[in-house]
């Protein structure tokens, strides 16, 4: 799979050169056959969300690499959960290839390919979850995706870029961005339950026009990294332009009142997808190797299922003062939003 991930990490114009599709098709067919041969592979549970489960895959009989042909590869499978109606994987893959790759740039995305899993393998994976809820894994389409986790010679960072520009329907006197307002609301709920709270990272700081603000935000994003690596990361963000590209697409697809008047518009849907994606950074120990930055979880949203949730969340933040720092709560909620710090910058 390594050759496929390398090929699919090139820009589309560059990737079209010297590309043998037959080799990829044959490689995928071999990997699909292996995944569906439990006697030749083993699976390990990694993580799961509301609609998907991720496993690592190991090939038993290849002594040349720790995971054989699945080195640097994960298996992502959908799960059937009561009350959740996610898009099917064929639709997700088509959205990834026809909408996201073309706009974001294939070189900025964690590559993924479709395969099928059998009922036998689905049953094995379901048992590997070791869960007692009502969800289950079924036979059908699954995805092989590039593994962006820690590997020798690299440090790895994962974060959610979220809203890199303020919501267009936020109050004009807002002192918090959309992300900081939402995290302030969530922290208030945690206070009430006696749970630990975390100071939200303001995403506006990652794309600020003042380089000092960007560097300061990166230090909060990766506090355990050395100053050199923090500077390498801020330089990589600027050089790749990926976060500013995300901000542009989030803004372009979300004109004023789209959330309220036309939440099923495809452009708005892409904007919401790119506000909920994950960003992976692989920082090489060797300073002569470039920093790798890629986006994952760029799935198409289920508009009908999400519409009410999106709108209710918006009105909660507006009507209860979370944007303007006027929330009526017993314990003050602290945030370090760039909007409230702008006068001190």
C-alpha positions in Angstrom: 0.0 0.0 0.0 2.9 2.4 0.5 3.3 2.9 -3.2 -0.4 3.8 -3.5 -0.3 6.3 -0.6 2.8 7.9 -2.2 1.1 8.2 -5.5 -2.2 9.5 -4.1 -0.3 12.1 -2.1 0.8 13.9 -5.2 -1.0 16.9 -6.7 -3.6 15.7 -9.2 -1.7 17.3 -12.2 1.5 15.7 -11.1 -0.1 12.4 -10.1 -1.4 11.9 -13.6 2.1 11.5 -14.9 3.8 8.1 -15.1 0.8 6.5 -13.2 0.0 2.9 -13.9 -3.6 2.3 -12.8 -3.3 -1.4 -13.4 -0.6 -1.7 -10.7 -2.9 0.1 -8.2 -5.9 -2.1 -9.2 -3.9 -5.3 -8.7 -2.4 -4.1 -5.4 -5.9 -3.3 -4.1 -7.3 -6.6 -5.2 -4.4 -8.4 -3.4 -5.0 -6.4 -0.3 -8.7 -7.0 -0.4 -8.2 -10.7 -0.7 -5.8 -10.6 2.3 -8.2 -8.7 4.5 -10.8 -11.3 3.7 -8.4 -14.1 4.6 -8.5 -14.2 8.5 -5.9 -17.0 8.5 -3.4 -14.6 6.9 -4.0 -11.4 8.8 -4.8 -10.2 12.3 -6.8 -7.1 13.3 -6.3 -4.8 16.3 -8.9 -2.3 17.5 -7.7 1.3 17.4 -10.6 3.7 17.9 -14.2 4.5 16.9 -16.7 7.3 16.6 -20.5 7.5 16.2 -20.4 6.0 12.7 -17.0 4.3 12.1 -14.5 2.0 13.7 -10.8 1.9 12.9 -8.5 -1.1 13.1 -4.9 -1.8 12.3 -4.2 -4.7 10.0 -1.2 -7.1 10.2 -0.1 -9.6 7.6 1.1 -12.8 9.3 3.4 -14.2 6.6 5.5 -11.3 5.3 8.8 -11.2 7.2 10.1 -8.1 5.4 8.0 -5.5 7.2 6.2 -5.3 10.6 2.8 -5.3 9.0 3.6 -6.7 5.6 1.7 -5.0 2.8 -0.4 -3.1 5.4 2.6 -1.1 6.8 1.4 2.5 7.2 -2.2 1.5 6.6 -5.4 1.3 8.7 -8.8 -0.3 8.0 -11.9 1.9 8.6 -15.3 0.3 8.6 -18.8 1.7 9.1 -21.0 0.6 12.0 -24.8 0.4 12.0 -26.0 2.4 15.0 -29.6 2.9 16.1 -30.6 6.5 15.4 -27.5 7.3 13.2 -27.9 7.4 9.4 -24.4 8.1 8.0 -23.7 8.3 4.3 -22.7 5.0 2.7 -19.0 4.5 1.9 -19.4 4.7 -1.9 -21.0 8.1 -1.5 -18.2 9.2 0.9 -15.5 8.1 -1.5 -17.1 9.8 -4.4 -17.5 13.0 -2.4 -13.8 12.7 -1.4 -12.6 12.3 -5.0 -15.0 14.6 -6.8 -15.4 17.4 -4.3 -12.7 17.6 -1.7 -9.6 16.5 -3.7 -10.2 19.0 -6.4 -10.8 22.0 -4.0 -8.4 21.3 -1.2 -5.7 19.5 -3.2 -5.0 15.8 -3.1 -1.5 16.4 -1.6 -3.2 17.9 1.5 -5.5 14.9 2.2 -4.9 11.6 3.9 -5.5 9.1 1.0 -8.2 6.4 1.2 -9.4 3.6 -1.1 -12.5 1.4 -1.1 -12.4 -2.4 -0.5 -15.1 -4.9 0.5 -15.1 -7.0 3.6 -17.0 -10.3 4.0 -19.5 -11.3 6.6 -16.9 -13.5 8.3 -14.5 -10.6 8.6 -17.2 -8.2 9.8 -18.1 -10.6 12.5 -14.4 -10.9 13.6 -14.1 -7.1 13.7 -17.3 -6.7 15.7 -15.9 -9.0 18.4 -12.6 -7.1 18.4 -14.5 -4.0 19.5 -15.4 -5.6 22.8 -18.4 -3.4 23.1 -21.9 -4.2 24.4 -23.9 -1.4 22.7 -26.4 -2.1 19.9 -24.2 -1.1 17.0 -22.7 -3.6 14.7 -20.2 -4.0 11.9 -21.7 -5.4 8.7 -20.3 -6.8 5.5 -19.8 -4.5 2.5 -17.6 -1.5 1.7 -14.7 -0.5 4.0 -11.8 1.8 3.5 -8.0 1.4 3.7 -6.5 4.7 4.8 -3.0 5.9 5.3 -1.9 5.6 8.9 -0.6 9.0 10.1 0.2 7.9 13.6 3.6 7.9 15.3 6.4 6.2 13.5 10.2 6.1 14.1 11.8 9.4 13.4 8.6 11.4 13.6 6.5 13.2 16.2 2.8 13.4 15.4 0.2 16.0 16.2 -3.5 15.7 15.6 -6.0 18.6 16.0 -9.3 20.0 14.7 -8.9 23.2 12.6 -12.6 23.8 13.1 -13.9 27.3 12.2 -10.9 29.3 10.9 -13.1 32.4 10.3 -15.9 33.7 12.4 -19.4 32.5 11.8 -21.1 34.9 9.4 -24.2 34.9 11.5 -22.5 35.6 14.8 -23.4 38.8 16.6 -21.4 41.9 15.4 -20.2 42.6 18.9 -18.8 39.1 19.4 -15.8 38.7 21.7 -15.5 35.0 21.0 -15.2 33.1 17.7 -17.5 30.2 16.9 -15.1 27.6 18.3 -14.3 29.5 21.5 -18.0 30.2 22.1 -18.9 26.6 21.7 -16.0 25.4 24.0 -17.0 28.0 26.6 -20.5 26.5 26.6 -19.1 23.0 26.9 -16.8 24.0 29.7 -19.7 25.4 31.6 -21.4 22.0 31.3 -18.3 20.3 32.6 -18.1 22.8 35.6 -21.6 21.8 36.5 -20.7 18.1 36.5 -17.5 18.6 38.4 -15.4 17.5 35.4 -12.0 18.9 34.4 -12.1 21.7 31.8 -9.6 22.6 29.1 -8.7 26.0 27.7 -9.8 26.0 24.0 -7.3 26.8 21.4 -8.5 29.7 19.2 -8.2 28.6 15.6 -8.2 32.2 14.4 -4.7 32.4 15.8 -3.4 29.8 13.3 -4.3 32.1 10.3 -3.7 35.5 11.9 -2.0 38.2 9.9 0.5 38.8 12.7 3.2 36.1 12.6 3.8 36.4 16.4 0.2 35.4 17.0 0.6 32.4 14.8 3.8 31.3 16.6 2.1 31.8 19.9 -0.9 29.7 18.9 1.4 26.9 17.6 3.2 26.9 20.9 -0.1 26.2 22.6 -1.0 23.6 20.0 2.3 21.7 20.5 3.6 22.7 23.9 5.9 19.7 24.3 7.7 20.3 21.1 11.0 22.2 21.0 11.0 25.9 19.9 12.7 24.8 16.7 10.0 22.3 15.8 7.3 24.8 16.7 8.9 27.3 14.3 9.2 24.6 11.7 5.4 23.9 12.1 4.4 27.5 11.8 6.6 27.9 8.7 5.1 24.7 7.2 1.6 26.0 7.8 2.5 29.2 5.9 4.4 27.5 3.2 1.8 24.9 2.4 -1.1 27.4 2.7 -3.4 24.5 3.8 -5.0 26.4 6.7 -5.6 29.5 4.7 -7.1 27.4 1.9 -9.4 25.8 4.5 -10.5 29.2 5.7 -11.2 30.3 2.2 -13.4 27.2 1.4 -15.2 27.5 4.8 -16.0 31.1 4.1 -16.9 30.7 0.4 -19.3 27.9 1.0 -21.1 29.6 3.9 -22.6 33.0 2.9 -24.7 34.9 5.4 -27.7 32.9 6.6 -26.9 29.7 4.7 -27.2 27.8 8.0 -30.7 29.1 8.5 -32.0 29.4 5.0 -30.2 26.7 2.9 -28.3 24.2 5.0 -28.6 21.5 2.3 -26.7 23.6 -0.3 -23.7 21.5 -1.5 -21.3 24.5 -1.0 -22.5 24.9 2.6 -22.1 21.1 3.1 -18.5 21.2 2.0 -17.8 24.2 4.3 -19.3 22.2 7.2 -17.2 19.1 6.3 -14.1 21.2 6.3 -15.0 22.7 9.7 -15.2 19.2 11.2 -12.1 17.6 9.7 -8.9 16.5 11.5 -5.4 17.8 10.7 -2.4 15.5 11.1 1.1 16.8 11.4 4.1 14.5 11.1 7.2 16.3 12.3 10.5 14.5 11.2 13.4 14.5 13.6 15.6 15.1 10.6 15.4 18.8 9.8 16.3 18.1 6.2 13.0 16.3 5.7 9.8 18.3 5.1 7.0 18.6 7.6 4.0 16.5 6.5 0.5 18.1 7.0 -2.7 16.3 5.9 -6.4 16.4 6.5 -8.6 13.5 7.4 -12.3 12.9 8.2 -13.4 14.9 5.2 -16.7 13.0 5.0 -19.9 14.3 3.5 -22.5 15.3 6.1 -26.0 13.9 6.3 -27.8 17.2 5.8 -31.2 16.1 7.0 -29.9 14.6 10.2 -27.5 17.5 11.0 -29.8 20.5 10.1 -31.7 20.7 13.4 -28.6 20.2 15.5 -26.6 22.9 13.6 -29.4 25.4 14.0 -30.1 24.7 17.6 -26.4 25.0 18.4 -26.2 28.3 16.7 -29.2 29.8 18.5 -27.9 28.6 21.9 -24.6 30.4 21.4 -26.3 33.6 20.2 -29.2 33.8 22.6 -27.3 32.8 25.7 -24.4 35.2 25.3 -21.6 32.8 24.5 -20.4 34.8 21.6 -20.4 38.1 23.5 -19.0 36.8 26.8 -22.3 37.7 28.4 -23.4 34.3 29.4 -25.3 34.1 32.7 -23.5 31.4 34.7 -22.4 30.9 38.3 -18.8 30.2 37.5 -17.1 32.6 35.0 -15.9 30.8 31.9 -12.4 31.8 30.7 -11.3 31.7 27.1 -8.3 33.2 25.2 -10.0 34.0 21.9 -8.1 36.1 19.4 -11.2 38.3 19.1 -11.1 39.3 22.8 -7.3 39.7 22.7 -7.2 41.8 19.5 -6.9 45.0 21.4 -3.8 43.7 23.2 -2.1 42.3 20.1 
